[in-house]
Amino acid sequence: MRVWRAGGEFRYLVSPMAEKPSRWKRFTAWMRNRYRLVIMNDSTFEEKWSLRLTPLGVVILVSSISIVMTILVISLVAFTPLREYIPGYADVGMRRDLEKVRSRVDSMQRKMKADSLYLDNLHKVLSGSLQPEKPANPRDTTKKYQKLDLKPSKDDSLFRSDFESQDNTYTLTLGNSTRHTGISGFFFFPPLKGTVTNSFNAADEHYGVDVAAPENEPIKASLDGTVIMAGWTTDAGYVIQVQHSNNLISVYKHNSSLLKKTGQYVKAGEPIAIIGNSGEYTTGPHLHFELWYNGSPVDPQEYMAF
């Protein structure tokens, strides 16, 4: 820039070849420029309210408000009942109710099939289209029974007397384990599919198996039976016990919640509890499962695969 001085001379205050500032410097300078937002009376031009601000301050204010609003929305969704309206975000109670509904639907389907089969057979009987079945072993019509020797043999009599004089309770020993033949004919339903973290060991007073699985997994009854105990204990948390036939009892410990009450009848494979981590003697979500036969504990892994 040139200025006029006395004597008719021009002098440069700034070099005409000075470089222009970069875009970033112009942008940062603009962001720091101060502006005033004024509210005035349209008739009297009286200033009612004013606010000093900069573009940088506006950006910071808008960003802060956005962050606060985002945190509020996430908190409302995560810690209030509003999360139930989000697809795929359900609580444990809803999953438990769905398990109950599914079990009831399965029972209704089996009942409908049985009723349909009964009505079909009844219709055939009433219409006379049902043909009698021929016996696999036809009746003997010769009636030559006089020469039949029905007396037991000497060896048979000795075997019977020897058998009746002994105890009828037998066990079959395989290696180091003892398998009770009285319950070997049962078909056990595994109460839970997972990883066995601690096996049966009567010497250490661990009378069951520990099966680890993800949270909120349903625990199912191993056999048909009646719930004889459903409640809370300090050591094992929520516990449920089922009495089965042949003097057999199954025990399910450390549950997060129970789906059945004392006195209810349950079917094999029916959900009775939800896996949990309740009680003092637990280190994570798992099921402690026990089998008791005639008052003695048995190893569940000999009768079912987890």
C-alpha positions in Angstrom: 0.0 0.0 0.0 1.4 3.4 -1.0 0.9 6.7 1.0 1.5 10.3 0.0 4.1 12.2 1.9 5.2 15.8 1.9 7.5 16.6 -1.0 5.4 14.6 -3.5 6.9 11.2 -2.7 5.2 7.9 -2.4 6.4 5.5 0.3 5.3 1.8 0.7 4.1 0.8 4.1 3.6 -2.8 3.1 5.4 -4.5 0.4 3.2 -4.9 -2.7 4.5 -8.5 -3.2 3.3 -9.7 0.3 1.7 -13.1 0.2 -2.0 -13.5 0.9 -2.9 -15.5 4.0 -3.9 -19.2 3.4 -7.5 -20.4 3.4 -7.0 -22.2 6.8 -5.8 -19.0 8.4 -8.7 -17.0 6.9 -11.1 -19.7 8.1 -9.7 -19.8 11.7 -9.7 -16.0 11.8 -13.3 -16.0 10.7 -14.2 -18.6 13.3 -12.8 -16.3 16.0 -14.6 -13.1 14.7 -17.0 -11.7 17.3 -20.6 -11.0 16.3 -23.5 -9.5 18.3 -27.0 -10.9 18.1 -29.4 -8.1 19.0 -33.1 -8.0 19.6 -34.6 -4.5 19.1 -38.0 -2.8 19.3 -39.1 -2.3 15.7 -40.8 1.0 16.5 -38.4 2.7 18.8 -35.2 0.8 17.8 -34.6 0.2 21.5 -32.2 -2.6 22.2 -34.0 -5.3 24.3 -31.4 -8.1 24.4 -28.1 -8.8 22.9 -25.6 -11.7 22.8 -22.0 -11.8 21.8 -20.9 -14.9 20.0 -18.4 -16.4 17.6 -18.9 -19.1 14.9 -16.5 -21.3 17.0 -18.7 -20.9 20.0 -21.8 -21.7 18.1 -20.2 -24.9 16.8 -19.2 -25.9 20.3 -22.6 -25.2 21.7 -24.4 -27.2 19.0 -22.0 -30.1 19.4 -22.5 -30.1 23.2 -26.3 -30.1 22.9 -26.1 -33.0 20.4 -23.9 -35.1 22.7 -26.2 -34.5 25.7 -29.3 -35.4 23.7 -27.7 -38.6 22.4 -26.8 -39.6 25.9 -30.3 -38.9 27.1 -31.9 -41.0 24.3 -29.5 -43.9 24.9 -30.3 -43.8 28.7 -34.0 -43.7 28.1 -33.8 -46.7 25.7 -31.4 -48.8 27.9 -32.8 -48.1 31.4 -36.6 -47.6 30.9 -39.4 -49.8 29.6 -39.1 -48.1 26.2 -36.6 -50.7 25.2 -39.4 -53.3 24.9 -40.7 -51.5 21.9 -37.4 -52.0 20.0 -37.5 -55.1 17.7 -35.3 -57.9 19.0 -34.7 -56.2 22.4 -36.7 -58.3 24.9 -36.3 -59.0 28.6 -36.0 -62.3 30.4 -39.6 -62.2 31.4 -40.8 -62.0 27.8 -38.6 -64.9 26.8 -39.9 -66.9 29.7 -43.5 -66.2 28.6 -42.6 -67.2 25.1 -41.3 -70.5 26.4 -44.5 -71.1 28.3 -46.6 -70.2 25.2 -44.5 -72.6 23.0 -44.9 -75.4 25.5 -48.7 -74.9 25.6 -48.9 -74.8 21.8 -47.0 -78.1 21.6 -49.3 -79.6 24.2 -52.4 -78.4 22.2 -51.0 -79.8 19.0 -50.4 -83.2 20.6 -53.9 -83.1 22.1 -55.5 -82.2 18.7 -53.7 -85.1 17.0 -54.9 -87.5 19.7 -58.4 -86.2 19.4 -58.3 -86.4 15.6 -57.1 -90.0 15.8 -59.8 -90.9 18.3 -62.5 -89.3 16.1 -61.3 -91.2 13.0 -61.4 -94.5 14.8 -64.8 -93.7 16.2 -66.1 -92.9 12.8 -64.7 -96.2 11.4 -66.3 -98.1 14.2 -69.7 -96.4 13.7 -69.6 -96.8 10.0 -68.5 -100.5 10.2 -65.5 -100.0 8.0 -63.0 -101.0 10.7 -61.8 -104.5 10.1 -60.9 -106.7 13.0 -57.2 -107.5 13.3 -56.1 -111.1 13.0 -54.0 -112.3 15.9 -50.4 -113.0 15.2 -50.6 -116.3 17.1 -53.9 -118.0 16.3 -55.6 -119.9 19.0 -54.8 -123.6 19.2 -58.0 -125.5 18.3 -56.6 -129.0 18.7 -57.3 -129.0 22.4 -54.7 -131.6 23.1 -53.6 -130.4 26.5 -53.8 -133.7 28.5 -50.2 -134.7 27.9 -48.5 -131.4 28.6 -46.0 -131.5 31.5 -46.5 -128.2 33.4 -44.3 -129.2 36.4 -41.2 -127.1 36.9 -37.9 -128.9 36.4 -35.4 -129.5 39.2 -33.0 -126.9 38.0 -35.8 -124.3 37.6 -36.9 -125.0 41.2 -33.4 -124.5 42.5 -33.0 -121.3 40.6 -36.3 -119.9 41.8 -35.5 -120.7 45.5 -32.0 -119.2 45.2 -33.3 -116.0 43.5 -36.1 -115.5 46.0 -33.7 -115.8 48.9 -31.5 -113.0 47.6 -31.9 -109.3 47.5 -33.5 -108.1 44.3 -31.5 -104.9 44.1 -28.5 -105.3 41.8 -25.8 -103.0 40.5 -23.7 -103.3 37.5 -20.0 -102.2 38.0 -18.2 -100.8 35.0 -14.5 -99.9 35.8 -14.5 -97.5 38.7 -18.2 -96.5 38.4 -21.3 -98.2 39.7 -24.4 -98.1 37.4 -27.8 -98.8 38.9 -29.7 -101.2 36.8 -33.0 -100.0 38.4 -33.0 -96.7 36.5 -31.0 -97.8 33.4 -34.2 -98.3 31.5 -35.3 -94.7 31.8 -34.8 -92.3 28.9 -33.4 -89.1 30.5 -33.9 -85.7 28.8 -30.8 -83.5 29.3 -31.8 -80.5 31.3 -29.3 -78.2 29.6 -26.9 -78.3 26.7 -23.5 -76.8 27.6 -20.0 -77.5 28.9 -19.4 -79.7 32.0 -17.1 -77.7 34.3 -17.2 -80.0 37.3 -18.1 -83.6 37.3 -19.6 -85.9 40.0 -17.3 -86.7 42.8 -18.8 -88.2 46.0 -15.4 -88.2 47.8 -15.4 -84.3 47.6 -19.1 -84.2 48.5 -19.9 -82.9 45.0 -23.0 -85.0 44.3 -23.8 -83.6 40.9 -22.4 -82.0 37.7 -21.9 -78.4 36.9 -23.0 -77.4 33.4 -22.0 -73.9 32.1 -24.2 -72.2 29.4 -25.1 -68.7 28.3 -27.4 -66.5 30.3 -31.2 -66.9 30.1 -31.0 -70.4 28.8 -34.1 -72.5 29.9 -33.6 -75.5 32.1 -35.8 -78.5 31.4 -37.1 -81.4 33.4 -35.2 -84.6 32.8 -38.2 -86.9 33.4 -41.9 -86.7 34.1 -42.6 -85.9 37.7 -44.0 -83.6 40.4 -42.3 -80.6 41.8 -41.7 -81.3 45.5 -39.6 -78.2 46.3 -39.3 -74.8 44.6 -37.7 -72.0 46.6 -34.6 -70.1 47.7 -31.6 -71.3 49.8 -28.5 -69.3 50.8 -26.0 -71.7 49.4 -27.7 -72.8 46.2 -29.9 -69.8 45.3 -33.1 -70.7 43.5 -33.6 -74.5 43.7 -36.2 -76.8 42.3 -36.6 -80.5 43.0 -38.7 -83.0 41.0 -39.9 -86.3 42.3 -40.0 -89.0 39.5 -41.2 -92.6 39.5 -39.1 -95.5 40.9 -38.0 -93.4 43.9 -35.9 -91.0 41.7 -35.4 -87.3 42.4 -33.7 -84.7 40.3 -32.3 -81.4 41.7 -31.6 -78.2 39.8 -29.6 -75.4 41.6 -28.3 -71.8 41.1 -31.2 -70.7 38.9 -32.0 -67.1 38.2 -35.8 -67.7 38.4 -38.2 -70.6 38.7 -41.0 -71.4 36.2 -42.9 -74.0 38.3 -44.3 -74.1 41.8 -44.4 -76.9 44.4 -47.1 -79.5 43.6 -47.1 -78.9 39.8 -46.7 -81.8 37.4 -44.1 -81.4 34.7 -43.3 -83.4 31.5 -39.9 -84.4 30.4 -38.3 -81.6 28.4 -40.6 -79.0 29.8 -38.9 -75.7 30.9 -38.9 -75.4 34.7 -36.3 -72.7 35.4 -33.9 -70.2 33.9 -30.1 -70.7 34.3 -28.5 -68.2 36.7 -25.8 -67.4 39.2 -27.7 -67.3 42.4 -26.4 -68.5 45.8 -23.1 -68.2 47.6 -21.4 -71.3 46.1 -21.3 -70.2 42.5 -18.8 -68.4 40.2 -20.8 -67.8 37.1 -24.0 -68.8 35.2 -24.3 -72.5 35.4 -26.6 -75.4 36.5 -25.7 -77.7 39.3 -27.7 -80.9 38.5 -28.1 -83.9 40.8 -29.8 -87.3 40.6 -30.8 -89.2 43.7 -31.9 -92.8 43.6 -33.3 -94.5 46.7 -31.7 -91.8 48.8 -28.3 -92.1 47.3 -26.6 -89.7 44.8 -25.7 -91.1 41.3 -23.6 -89.7 38.5 -25.9 -88.0 35.9 -23.2 -88.3 33.2 -23.7 -92.1 33.2 -27.3 -91.7 32.0 -27.3 -88.6 29.8 -25.0 -86.5 27.6 -24.7 -82.7 28.3 
